[in-house]
C-alpha cells in the first residue's frame, strides 16, 4: 500500500477509491441536475409579438413554432391576403424573439 492510500481501521480496504467514486458520483449528479434545469428553462422559452396595428398577437415556443394566435375583431376587417401577411410577419417576429431568448438560456447555462 502506498502513502496516498487510506484504509479503514479494520477493513484493509482502499477508502481513497471510495472517496473518489463518491466525488465523481456527486459531480455527475450535480451535472444532471443542471442539465434538467436547462431543459426546463428551454421548454419554457416563449416569444411574443403583436402586429403594428395591435390586432394580431402571436406566441411562439423556443423552436419557433407558433403556439398561440389571437386576432382582435378589428383584424377581420383586413382583406384575407393582408391578414395572412400580417399573421406571417407577426409569427416571424415572435419566432425571432423566442430564438433570441433560446440563445440567452443557452448562454446562461454554457457560461458555468
MOPAC internal coordinates of N, CA, C and O (Angstrom, degrees):
PM7 1SCF
backbone

  N    0.0000 0     0.00 0     0.00 0    0    0    0
  C    1.4382 1     0.00 0     0.00 0    1    0    0
  C    1.5211 1   107.98 1     0.00 0    2    1    0
  O    1.2310 1   120.29 1   -46.55 1    3    2    1
  N    1.3836 1   117.05 1   133.45 1    3    2    1
  C    1.4556 1   118.10 1  -178.77 1    5    3    2
  C    1.5192 1   111.03 1   -87.18 1    6    5    3
  O    1.2310 1   120.46 1    -4.68 1    7    6    5
  N    1.3284 1   116.72 1   175.32 1    7    6    5
  C    1.4626 1   121.64 1  -174.56 1    9    7    6
  C    1.5193 1   112.05 1   -68.41 1   10    9    7
  O    1.2310 1   119.24 1   157.95 1   11   10    9
  N    1.3593 1   119.05 1   -22.05 1   11   10    9
  C    1.4581 1   121.64 1  -178.78 1   13   11   10
  C    1.5091 1   113.21 1   -86.13 1   14   13   11
  O    1.2310 1   119.14 1   175.59 1   15   14   13
  N    1.2965 1   119.25 1    -4.41 1   15   14   13
  C    1.4574 1   122.59 1  -177.31 1   17   15   14
  C    1.5088 1   109.71 1   -91.81 1   18   17   15
  O    1.2310 1   121.14 1   -47.22 1   19   18   17
  N    1.3190 1   115.43 1   132.78 1   19   18   17
  C    1.4597 1   121.21 1   178.66 1   21   19   18
  C    1.5176 1   107.07 1  -108.36 1   22   21   19
  O    1.2310 1   120.49 1   -43.84 1   23   22   21
  N    1.2913 1   116.66 1   136.16 1   23   22   21
  C    1.4630 1   119.61 1   177.46 1   25   23   22
  C    1.5052 1   108.75 1  -121.48 1   26   25   23
  O    1.2310 1   121.42 1   -24.81 1   27   26   25
  N    1.3102 1   114.88 1   155.19 1   27   26   25
  C    1.4536 1   120.28 1   176.29 1   29   27   26
  C    1.5088 1   109.79 1   -71.77 1   30   29   27
  O    1.2310 1   119.80 1   -13.84 1   31   30   29
  N    1.3303 1   117.98 1   166.16 1   31   30   29
  C    1.4629 1   122.28 1  -174.04 1   33   31   30
  C    1.5152 1   113.40 1   -56.53 1   34   33   31
  O    1.2310 1   119.40 1   133.06 1   35   34   33
  N    1.3004 1   118.75 1   -46.94 1   35   34   33
  C    1.4574 1   119.75 1  -175.62 1   37   35   34
  C    1.5173 1   112.91 1  -122.27 1   38   37   35
  O    1.2310 1   120.10 1   177.28 1   39   38   37
  N    1.2998 1   117.41 1    -2.72 1   39   38   37
  C    1.4534 1   118.88 1  -170.55 1   41   39   38
  C    1.5171 1   113.71 1   -87.10 1   42   41   39
  O    1.2310 1   119.99 1   148.72 1   43   42   41
  N    1.3010 1   117.62 1   -31.28 1   43   42   41
  C    1.4370 1   120.17 1  -173.74 1   45   43   42
  C    1.5260 1   112.01 1    71.98 1   46   45   43
  O    1.2310 1   119.85 1  -169.89 1   47   46   45
  N    1.3505 1   117.89 1    10.11 1   47   46   45
  C    1.4663 1   122.65 1   179.84 1   49   47   46
  C    1.5186 1   110.41 1   -79.70 1   50   49   47
  O    1.2310 1   121.67 1   -22.13 1   51   50   49
  N    1.3098 1   114.40 1   157.87 1   51   50   49
  C    1.4616 1   121.85 1   175.93 1   53   51   50
  C    1.5269 1   107.82 1   -88.48 1   54   53   51
  O    1.2310 1   120.57 1   -82.38 1   55   54   53
  N    1.3264 1   116.51 1    97.62 1   55   54   53
  C    1.4596 1   121.84 1  -177.19 1   57   55   54
  C    1.5249 1   111.19 1   -74.10 1   58   57   55
  O    1.2310 1   119.79 1   154.00 1   59   58   57
  N    1.3307 1   118.01 1   -26.00 1   59   58   57
  C    1.4687 1   120.11 1  -178.98 1   61   59   58
  C    1.5201 1   110.92 1   -61.62 1   62   61   59
  O    1.2310 1   119.44 1   143.80 1   63   62   61
  N    1.3132 1   118.67 1   -36.20 1   63   62   61
  C    1.4634 1   121.42 1   177.69 1   65   63   62
  C    1.5185 1   110.17 1   -65.54 1   66   65   63
  O    1.2310 1   120.51 1   141.05 1   67   66   65
  N    1.3249 1   116.62 1   -38.95 1   67   66   65
  C    1.4618 1   120.16 1   177.83 1   69   67   66
  C    1.5232 1   110.28 1   -65.96 1   70   69   67
  O    1.2310 1   120.11 1   139.50 1   71   70   69
  N    1.3440 1   117.39 1   -40.50 1   71   70   69
  C    1.4559 1   120.66 1   179.05 1   73   71   70
  C    1.5186 1   110.42 1   -64.83 1   74   73   71
  O    1.2310 1   119.96 1   138.77 1   75   74   73
  N    1.3324 1   117.68 1   -41.23 1   75   74   73
  C    1.4616 1   121.08 1   177.39 1   77   75   74
  C    1.5240 1   110.43 1   -63.51 1   78   77   75
  O    1.2310 1   119.92 1   136.51 1   79   78   77
  N    1.3078 1   117.75 1   -43.49 1   79   78   77
  C    1.4560 1   121.93 1   179.26 1   81   79   78
  C    1.5261 1   110.13 1   -62.02 1   82   81   79
  O    1.2310 1   120.34 1   136.81 1   83   82   81
  N    1.3248 1   116.95 1   -43.19 1   83   82   81
  C    1.4665 1   120.70 1   178.22 1   85   83   82
  C    1.5182 1   110.81 1   -61.75 1   86   85   83
  O    1.2310 1   119.90 1   137.96 1   87   86   85
  N    1.3161 1   117.80 1   -42.04 1   87   86   85
  C    1.4686 1   121.21 1   179.38 1   89   87   86
  C    1.5210 1   110.74 1   -64.51 1   90   89   87
  O    1.2310 1   120.33 1   137.52 1   91   90   89
  N    1.3169 1   116.97 1   -42.48 1   91   90   89
  C    1.4632 1   121.06 1   178.94 1   93   91   90
  C    1.5252 1   109.89 1   -65.49 1   94   93   91
  O    1.2310 1   120.50 1   137.62 1   95   94   93
  N    1.3144 1   116.64 1   -42.38 1   95   94   93
  C    1.4625 1   121.07 1   179.27 1   97   95   94
  C    1.5277 1   110.61 1   -62.44 1   98   97   95
  O    1.2310 1   120.17 1   136.79 1   99   98   97
  N    1.3181 1   117.27 1   -43.21 1   99   98   97
  C    1.4699 1   120.73 1   178.96 1  101   99   98
  C    1.5235 1   110.85 1   -65.00 1  102  101   99
  O    1.2310 1   120.21 1   138.35 1  103  102  101
  N    1.3241 1   117.21 1   -41.65 1  103  102  101
  C    1.4653 1   120.73 1   178.93 1  105  103  102
  C    1.5255 1   110.92 1   -64.99 1  106  105  103
  O    1.2310 1   120.27 1   138.38 1  107  106  105
  N    1.3141 1   117.09 1   -41.62 1  107  106  105
  C    1.4645 1   121.11 1   178.77 1  109  107  106
  C    1.5201 1   110.74 1   -64.89 1  110  109  107
  O    1.2310 1   120.53 1   138.95 1  111  110  109
  N    1.3030 1   116.59 1   -41.05 1  111  110  109
  C    1.4604 1   120.84 1   178.79 1  113  111  110
  C    1.5284 1   110.70 1   -63.48 1  114  113  111
  O    1.2310 1   120.49 1   137.43 1  115  114  113
  N    1.3212 1   116.67 1   -42.57 1  115  114  113
  C    1.4684 1   120.89 1   178.50 1  117  115  114
  C    1.5297 1   110.16 1   -64.32 1  118  117  115
  O    1.2310 1   120.21 1   139.53 1  119  118  117
  N    1.3363 1   117.21 1   -40.47 1  119  118  117
  C    1.4628 1   120.74 1   178.91 1  121  119  118
  C    1.5259 1   110.78 1   -64.47 1  122  121  119
  O    1.2310 1   120.17 1   138.54 1  123  122  121
  N    1.3302 1   117.29 1   -41.46 1  123  122  121
  C    1.4671 1   120.54 1   178.01 1  125  123  122
  C    1.5229 1   111.23 1   -64.39 1  126  125  123
  O    1.2310 1   120.38 1   140.41 1  127  126  125
  N    1.3198 1   116.88 1   -39.59 1  127  126  125
  C    1.4646 1   120.33 1   176.91 1  129  127  126
  C    1.5258 1   110.38 1   -61.23 1  130  129  127
  O    1.2310 1   120.55 1   137.87 1  131  130  129
  N    1.3185 1   116.56 1   -42.13 1  131  130  129
  C    1.4653 1   121.64 1  -179.91 1  133  131  130
  C    1.5309 1   110.29 1   -65.10 1  134  133  131
  O    1.2310 1   120.30 1   140.28 1  135  134  133
  N    1.3193 1   117.04 1   -39.72 1  135  134  133
  C    1.4701 1   120.88 1   178.21 1  137  135  134
  C    1.5272 1   109.82 1   -64.54 1  138  137  135
  O    1.2310 1   120.40 1   137.67 1  139  138  137
  N    1.3169 1   116.85 1   -42.33 1  139  138  137
  C    1.4777 1   120.15 1   177.71 1  141  139  138
  C    1.5247 1   110.62 1   -61.70 1  142  141  139
  O    1.2310 1   120.48 1   137.87 1  143  142  141
  N    1.3289 1   116.70 1   -42.13 1  143  142  141
  C    1.4681 1   120.24 1   178.13 1  145  143  142
  C    1.5282 1   110.30 1   -60.47 1  146  145  143
  O    1.2310 1   120.78 1   136.22 1  147  146  145
  N    1.3359 1   116.12 1   -43.78 1  147  146  145
  C    1.4539 1   120.46 1  -179.69 1  149  147  146
  C    1.5292 1   110.39 1   -64.19 1  150  149  147
  O    1.2310 1   120.12 1   137.42 1  151  150  149
  N    1.3254 1   117.38 1   -42.58 1  151  150  149
  C    1.4660 1   120.52 1   178.92 1  153  151  150
  C    1.5273 1   110.48 1   -61.07 1  154  153  151
  O    1.2310 1   120.31 1   138.13 1  155  154  153
  N    1.3139 1   117.01 1   -41.87 1  155  154  153
  C    1.4670 1   120.42 1   178.91 1  157  155  154
  C    1.5284 1   110.71 1   -65.62 1  158  157  155
  O    1.2310 1   120.75 1   138.34 1  159  158  157
  N    1.3285 1   116.17 1   -41.66 1  159  158  157
  C    1.4635 1   120.12 1   179.03 1  161  159  158
  C    1.5309 1   110.41 1   -64.53 1  162  161  159
  O    1.2310 1   120.45 1   139.18 1  163  162  161
  N    1.3252 1   116.75 1   -40.82 1  163  162  161
  C    1.4632 1   120.53 1   179.48 1  165  163  162
  C    1.5336 1   110.81 1   -66.19 1  166  165  163
  O    1.2310 1   120.64 1   140.30 1  167  166  165
  N    1.3261 1   116.38 1   -39.70 1  167  166  165
  C    1.4635 1   119.98 1   179.92 1  169  167  166
  C    1.5268 1   111.65 1   -66.70 1  170  169  167
  O    1.2310 1   120.47 1   153.62 1  171  170  169
  N    1.3161 1   116.70 1   -26.38 1  171  170  169
  C    1.4624 1   121.05 1  -178.19 1  173  171  170
  C    1.5274 1   113.18 1   -85.51 1  174  173  171
  O    1.2310 1   119.89 1   172.67 1  175  174  173
  N    1.3234 1   117.82 1    -7.33 1  175  174  173
  C    1.4650 1   121.12 1  -177.34 1  177  175  174
  C    1.5233 1   110.04 1   -64.30 1  178  177  175
  O    1.2310 1   121.42 1   -47.77 1  179  178  177
  N    1.3220 1   114.88 1   132.23 1  179  178  177
  C    1.4547 1   122.47 1   176.12 1  181  179  178
  C    1.5204 1   108.52 1  -140.81 1  182  181  179
  O    1.2310 1   121.32 1   -32.28 1  183  182  181
  N    1.3052 1   115.09 1   147.72 1  183  182  181
  C    1.4555 1   121.48 1   172.31 1  185  183  182
  C    1.5146 1   108.30 1  -120.33 1  186  185  183
  O    1.2310 1   120.73 1   -36.19 1  187  186  185
  N    1.3122 1   116.21 1   143.81 1  187  186  185
  C    1.4723 1   120.84 1  -178.09 1  189  187  186
  C    1.5289 1   108.45 1  -127.68 1  190  189  187
  O    1.2310 1   121.01 1   -35.53 1  191  190  189
  N    1.3025 1   115.68 1   144.47 1  191  190  189
  C    1.4581 1   120.38 1   175.72 1  193  191  190
  C    1.5163 1   109.14 1  -149.74 1  194  193  191
  O    1.2310 1   121.83 1   -31.05 1  195  194  193
  N    1.3118 1   114.10 1   148.95 1  195  194  193
  C    1.4587 1   122.16 1   175.44 1  197  195  194
  C    1.5255 1   107.85 1  -121.77 1  198  197  195
  O    1.2310 1   120.63 1   -32.56 1  199  198  197
  N    1.3178 1   116.40 1   147.44 1  199  198  197
  C    1.4629 1   120.34 1   177.01 1  201  199  198
  C    1.5211 1   109.44 1   -66.73 1  202  201  199
  O    1.2310 1   120.86 1   -14.56 1  203  202  201
  N    1.3364 1   115.96 1   165.44 1  203  202  201
  C    1.4652 1   120.07 1  -179.24 1  205  203  202
  C    1.5261 1   111.62 1   -57.73 1  206  205  203
  O    1.2310 1   119.95 1   142.00 1  207  206  205
  N    1.3115 1   117.70 1   -38.00 1  207  206  205
  C    1.4607 1   120.87 1  -179.92 1  209  207  206
  C    1.5265 1   112.49 1   -83.89 1  210  209  207
  O    1.2310 1   120.67 1   173.73 1  211  210  209
  N    1.3451 1   116.33 1    -6.27 1  211  210  209
  C    1.4565 1   120.22 1   177.40 1  213  211  210
  C    1.5152 1   114.52 1    76.40 1  214  213  211
  O    1.2310 1   120.63 1  -163.45 1  215  214  213
  N    1.3283 1   116.41 1    16.55 1  215  214  213
  C    1.4667 1   118.45 1  -177.57 1  217  215  214
  C    1.5291 1   113.79 1  -103.62 1  218  217  215
  O    1.2310 1   120.54 1   174.54 1  219  218  217
  N    1.3393 1   116.57 1    -5.46 1  219  218  217
  C    1.4650 1   121.89 1   177.51 1  221  219  218
  C    1.5238 1   107.32 1  -125.73 1  222  221  219
  O    1.2310 1   120.71 1   -50.66 1  223  222  221
  N    1.3384 1   116.25 1   129.34 1  223  222  221
  C    1.4676 1   121.88 1  -176.69 1  225  223  222
  C    1.5234 1   108.03 1  -128.87 1  226  225  223
  O    1.2310 1   120.88 1   -51.92 1  227  226  225
  N    1.3341 1   115.92 1   128.08 1  227  226  225
  C    1.4645 1   120.50 1  -177.14 1  229  227  226
  C    1.5217 1   109.63 1  -129.62 1  230  229  227
  O    1.2310 1   121.34 1   -39.53 1  231  230  229
  N    1.3296 1   115.03 1   140.47 1  231  230  229
  C    1.4619 1   122.38 1   171.82 1  233  231  230
  C    1.5239 1   106.88 1  -120.66 1  234  233  231
  O    1.2310 1   121.36 1   -45.63 1  235  234  233
  N    1.3441 1   115.00 1   134.37 1  235  234  233
  C    1.4674 1   121.13 1   178.46 1  237  235  234
  C    1.5204 1   108.53 1  -124.13 1  238  237  235
  O    1.2310 1   120.80 1   -30.97 1  239  238  237
  N    1.3356 1   116.07 1   149.03 1  239  238  237
  C    1.4619 1   120.23 1   175.84 1  241  239  238
  C    1.5206 1   109.16 1   -86.96 1  242  241  239
  O    1.2310 1   120.92 1    -2.18 1  243  242  241
  N    1.3276 1   115.84 1   177.82 1  243  242  241
  C    1.4582 1   121.39 1  -175.40 1  245  243  242
  C    1.5094 1   114.88 1   -56.56 1  246  245  243
  O    1.2310 1   119.81 1   151.30 1  247  246  245
  N    1.3094 1   117.96 1   -28.70 1  247  246  245
  C    1.4674 1   121.36 1   178.62 1  249  247  246
  C    1.5188 1   111.67 1   -77.32 1  250  249  247
  O    1.2310 1   120.71 1   168.64 1  251  250  249
  N    1.3326 1   116.25 1   -11.36 1  251  250  249
  C    1.4590 1   121.01 1  -177.35 1  253  251  250
  C    1.5154 1   113.10 1    99.07 1  254  253  251
  O    1.2310 1   120.19 1   172.07 1  255  254  253
  N    1.3206 1   117.25 1    -7.93 1  255  254  253
  C    1.4610 1   120.48 1  -179.52 1  257  255  254
  C    1.5289 1   110.40 1   -69.42 1  258  257  255
  O    1.2310 1   121.22 1   -42.73 1  259  258  257
  N    1.3254 1   115.28 1   137.27 1  259  258  257
  C    1.4570 1   120.44 1   177.66 1  261  259  258
  C    1.5271 1   109.10 1   -71.24 1  262  261  259
  O    1.2310 1   120.85 1   -50.88 1  263  262  261
  N    1.3363 1   115.98 1   129.12 1  263  262  261
  C    1.4617 1   120.12 1   178.85 1  265  263  262
  C    1.5256 1   112.12 1  -116.11 1  266  265  263
  O    1.2310 1   120.75 1   169.82 1  267  266  265
  N    1.3446 1   116.17 1   -10.18 1  267  266  265
  C    1.4574 1   118.63 1   177.60 1  269  267  266
  C    1.5246 1   108.84 1  -155.77 1  270  269  267
  O    1.2310 1   121.26 1   -43.85 1  271  270  269
  N    1.3096 1   115.20 1   136.15 1  271  270  269
  C    1.4643 1   122.61 1   175.71 1  273  271  270
  C    1.5128 1   107.28 1  -134.06 1  274  273  271
  O    1.2310 1   121.29 1   -54.97 1  275  274  273
  N    1.3247 1   115.13 1   125.03 1  275  274  273
  C    1.4698 1   120.00 1   177.93 1  277  275  274
  C    1.5170 1   109.04 1  -126.69 1  278  277  275
  O    1.2310 1   121.72 1   -48.99 1  279  278  277
  N    1.3109 1   114.31 1   131.01 1  279  278  277
  C    1.4617 1   120.57 1   178.89 1  281  279  278
  C    1.5199 1   108.51 1  -115.52 1  282  281  279
  O    1.2310 1   120.95 1   -53.94 1  283  282  281
  N    1.3172 1   115.80 1   126.06 1  283  282  281
  C    1.4528 1   119.30 1   172.19 1  285  283  282
  C    1.5265 1   107.28 1   -71.99 1  286  285  283
  O    1.2310 1   119.74 1   -25.23 1  287  286  285
  N    1.3253 1   118.11 1   154.77 1  287  286  285
  C    1.4740 1   119.63 1   179.34 1  289  287  286
  C    1.5294 1   112.54 1   -54.35 1  290  289  287
  O    1.2310 1   120.12 1   147.24 1  291  290  289
  N    1.3203 1   117.38 1   -32.76 1  291  290  289
  C    1.4689 1   119.80 1  -179.12 1  293  291  290
  C    1.5257 1   112.03 1   -65.73 1  294  293  291
  O    1.2310 1   119.50 1   157.50 1  295  294  293
  N    1.3383 1   118.56 1   -22.50 1  295  294  293
  C    1.4684 1   120.97 1   178.83 1  297  295  294
  C    1.5211 1   111.08 1   -64.79 1  298  297  295
  O    1.2310 1   120.44 1   153.70 1  299  298  297
  N    1.3154 1   116.76 1   -26.30 1  299  298  297
  C    1.4629 1   120.52 1  -177.43 1  301  299  298
  C    1.5251 1   112.35 1   -74.92 1  302  301  299
  O    1.2310 1   120.24 1   172.02 1  303  302  301
  N    1.3363 1   117.14 1    -7.98 1  303  302  301
  C    1.4620 1   119.64 1   175.72 1  305  303  302
  C    1.5291 1   111.19 1   -81.06 1  306  305  303
  O    1.2310 1   120.39 1   169.53 1  307  306  305
  N    1.3097 1   116.85 1   -10.47 1  307  306  305
  C    1.4664 1   121.05 1   177.17 1  309  307  306
  C    1.5270 1   109.35 1   -75.71 1  310  309  307
  O    1.2310 1   121.14 1   -23.50 1  311  310  309
  N    1.3252 1   115.42 1   156.50 1  311  310  309
  C    1.4663 1   118.99 1   174.95 1  313  311  310
  C    1.5305 1   107.67 1   -68.75 1  314  313  311
  O    1.2310 1   120.07 1   -24.08 1  315  314  313
  N    1.3375 1   117.48 1   155.92 1  315  314  313
  C    1.4711 1   119.35 1   179.66 1  317  315  314
  C    1.5272 1   112.76 1   -55.28 1  318  317  315
  O    1.2310 1   120.18 1   137.58 1  319  318  317
  N    1.3249 1   117.26 1   -42.42 1  319  318  317
  C    1.4581 1   120.87 1   180.00 1  321  319  318
  C    1.5204 1   112.37 1   -64.26 1  322  321  319
  O    1.2310 1   121.07 1   136.20 1  323  322  321
  N    1.3240 1   115.56 1   -43.80 1  323  322  321
  C    1.4697 1   120.13 1   179.56 1  325  323  322
  C    1.5261 1   110.32 1   -66.59 1  326  325  323
  O    1.2310 1   120.33 1   136.44 1  327  326  325
  N    1.3257 1   116.98 1   -43.56 1  327  326  325
  C    1.4623 1   119.98 1   179.24 1  329  327  326
  C    1.5240 1   110.48 1   -61.07 1  330  329  327
  O    1.2310 1   120.45 1   137.20 1  331  330  329
  N    1.3161 1   116.75 1   -42.80 1  331  330  329
  C    1.4638 1   120.22 1   177.75 1  333  331  330
  C    1.5174 1   111.65 1   -60.35 1  334  333  331
  O    1.2310 1   120.54 1   135.61 1  335  334  333
  N    1.3345 1   116.57 1   -44.39 1  335  334  333
  C    1.4607 1   121.00 1   179.37 1  337  335  334
  C    1.5234 1   111.10 1   -62.27 1  338  337  335
  O    1.2310 1   120.38 1   136.75 1  339  338  337
  N    1.3136 1   116.87 1   -43.25 1  339  338  337
  C    1.4699 1   121.35 1  -179.26 1  341  339  338
  C    1.5313 1   110.27 1   -66.27 1  342  341  339
  O    1.2310 1   120.23 1   139.87 1  343  342  341
  N    1.3185 1   117.17 1   -40.13 1  343  342  341
  C    1.4706 1   119.87 1   177.83 1  345  343  342
  C    1.5305 1   109.90 1   -61.84 1  346  345  343
  O    1.2310 1   120.39 1   134.26 1  347  346  345
  N    1.3306 1   116.86 1   -45.74 1  347  346  345
  C    1.4733 1   120.41 1  -179.72 1  349  347  346
  C    1.5274 1   110.46 1   -62.95 1  350  349  347
  O    1.2310 1   119.94 1   133.91 1  351  350  349
  N    1.3194 1   117.73 1   -46.09 1  351  350  349
  C    1.4709 1   120.97 1   179.99 1  353  351  350
  C    1.5309 1   111.07 1   -61.68 1  354  353  351
  O    1.2310 1   120.69 1   137.36 1  355  354  353
  N    1.3127 1   116.29 1   -42.64 1  355  354  353
  C    1.4639 1   120.31 1  -179.22 1  357  355  354
  C    1.5210 1   110.44 1   -68.44 1  358  357  355
  O    1.2310 1   120.33 1   141.08 1  359  358  357
  N    1.3228 1   116.98 1   -38.92 1  359  358  357
  C    1.4708 1   120.91 1   176.91 1  361  359  358
  C    1.5271 1   110.60 1   -63.90 1  362  361  359
  O    1.2310 1   120.08 1   140.04 1  363  362  361
  N    1.3224 1   117.44 1   -39.96 1  363  362  361
  C    1.4655 1   120.65 1   177.27 1  365  363  362
  C    1.5267 1   111.03 1   -62.89 1  366  365  363
  O    1.2310 1   120.37 1   139.33 1  367  366  365
  N    1.3230 1   116.89 1   -40.67 1  367  366  365
  C    1.4697 1   120.60 1   178.94 1  369  367  366
  C    1.5284 1   110.64 1   -65.01 1  370  369  367
  O    1.2310 1   120.46 1   138.84 1  371  370  369
  N    1.3284 1   116.73 1   -41.16 1  371  370  369
  C    1.4669 1   120.28 1   177.80 1  373  371  370
  C    1.5222 1   110.47 1   -65.02 1  374  373  371
  O    1.2310 1   120.21 1   140.12 1  375  374  373
  N    1.3258 1   117.20 1   -39.88 1  375  374  373
  C    1.4644 1   121.24 1   179.03 1  377  375  374
  C    1.5279 1   110.61 1   -65.19 1  378  377  375
  O    1.2310 1   120.19 1   139.89 1  379  378  377
  N    1.3384 1   117.25 1   -40.11 1  379  378  377
  C    1.4752 1   120.25 1   177.35 1  381  379  378
  C    1.5245 1   110.78 1   -61.85 1  382  381  379
  O    1.2310 1   120.83 1   136.56 1  383  382  381
  N    1.3251 1   116.02 1   -43.44 1  383  382  381
  C    1.4679 1   119.47 1   179.12 1  385  383  382
  C    1.5282 1   110.59 1   -63.58 1  386  385  383
  O    1.2310 1   120.42 1   137.47 1  387  386  385
  N    1.3233 1   116.79 1   -42.53 1  387  386  385
  C    1.4674 1   120.25 1   178.60 1  389  387  386
  C    1.5225 1   110.35 1   -62.40 1  390  389  387
  O    1.2310 1   120.58 1   138.44 1  391  390  389
  N    1.3314 1   116.50 1   -41.56 1  391  390  389
  C    1.4670 1   120.81 1   179.33 1  393  391  390
  C    1.5265 1   110.59 1   -62.51 1  394  393  391
  O    1.2310 1   120.24 1   137.14 1  395  394  393
  N    1.3270 1   117.15 1   -42.86 1  395  394  393
  C    1.4664 1   120.80 1   178.49 1  397  395  394
  C    1.5316 1   110.97 1   -62.97 1  398  397  395
  O    1.2310 1   120.29 1   137.84 1  399  398  397
  N    1.3052 1   117.05 1   -42.16 1  399  398  397
  C    1.4660 1   120.19 1   177.70 1  401  399  398
  C    1.5289 1   110.65 1   -66.49 1  402  401  399
  O    1.2310 1   120.80 1   143.39 1  403  402  401
  N    1.3160 1   116.07 1   -36.61 1  403  402  401
  C    1.4631 1   121.63 1   176.91 1  405  403  402
  C    1.5349 1   109.39 1   -59.17 1  406  405  403
  O    1.2310 1   120.64 1   134.45 1  407  406  405
  N    1.3333 1   116.38 1   -45.55 1  407  406  405
  C    1.4685 1   120.98 1   178.26 1  409  407  406
  C    1.5266 1   111.49 1   -63.55 1  410  409  407
  O    1.2310 1   120.19 1   142.62 1  411  410  409
  N    1.3306 1   117.25 1   -37.38 1  411  410  409
  C    1.4680 1   120.95 1   178.41 1  413  411  410
  C    1.5257 1   110.85 1   -62.85 1  414  413  411
  O    1.2310 1   120.52 1   137.59 1  415  414  413
  N    1.3185 1   116.61 1   -42.41 1  415  414  413
  C    1.4683 1   120.50 1   178.36 1  417  415  414
  C    1.5206 1   109.83 1   -63.78 1  418  417  415
  O    1.2310 1   120.50 1   134.86 1  419  418  417
  N    1.3301 1   116.64 1   -45.14 1  419  418  417
  C    1.4611 1   119.79 1   178.31 1  421  419  418
  C    1.5199 1   111.26 1   -59.58 1  422  421  419
  O    1.2310 1   120.29 1   136.77 1  423  422  421
  N    1.3148 1   117.05 1   -43.23 1  423  422  421
  C    1.4619 1   121.01 1   179.96 1  425  423  422
  C    1.5242 1   111.17 1   -63.96 1  426  425  423
  O    1.2310 1   120.76 1   139.59 1  427  426  425
  N    1.3237 1   116.16 1   -40.41 1  427  426  425
  C    1.4583 1   120.73 1   179.37 1  429  427  426
  C    1.5220 1   111.25 1   -60.68 1  430  429  427
  O    1.2310 1   120.68 1   136.08 1  431  430  429
  N    1.3198 1   116.30 1   -43.92 1  431  430  429
  C    1.4607 1   119.66 1  -176.82 1  433  431  430
  C    1.5331 1   112.68 1   -83.97 1  434  433  431
  O    1.2310 1   120.39 1   162.01 1  435  434  433
  N    1.3220 1   116.86 1   -17.99 1  435  434  433
  C    1.4613 1   120.07 1   178.98 1  437  435  434
  C    1.5205 1   111.80 1   -84.08 1  438  437  435
  O    1.2310 1   120.52 1   157.33 1  439  438  437
  N    1.3213 1   116.61 1   -22.67 1  439  438  437
  C    1.4664 1   120.18 1  -175.92 1  441  439  438
  C    1.5167 1   113.37 1   -76.27 1  442  441  439
  O    1.2310 1   120.62 1   165.19 1  443  442  441
  N    1.3183 1   116.42 1   -14.81 1  443  442  441
  C    1.4722 1   119.61 1  -178.87 1  445  443  442
  C    1.5007 1   111.62 1   -83.14 1  446  445  443
  O    1.2310 1   120.10 1   180.00 1  447  446  445

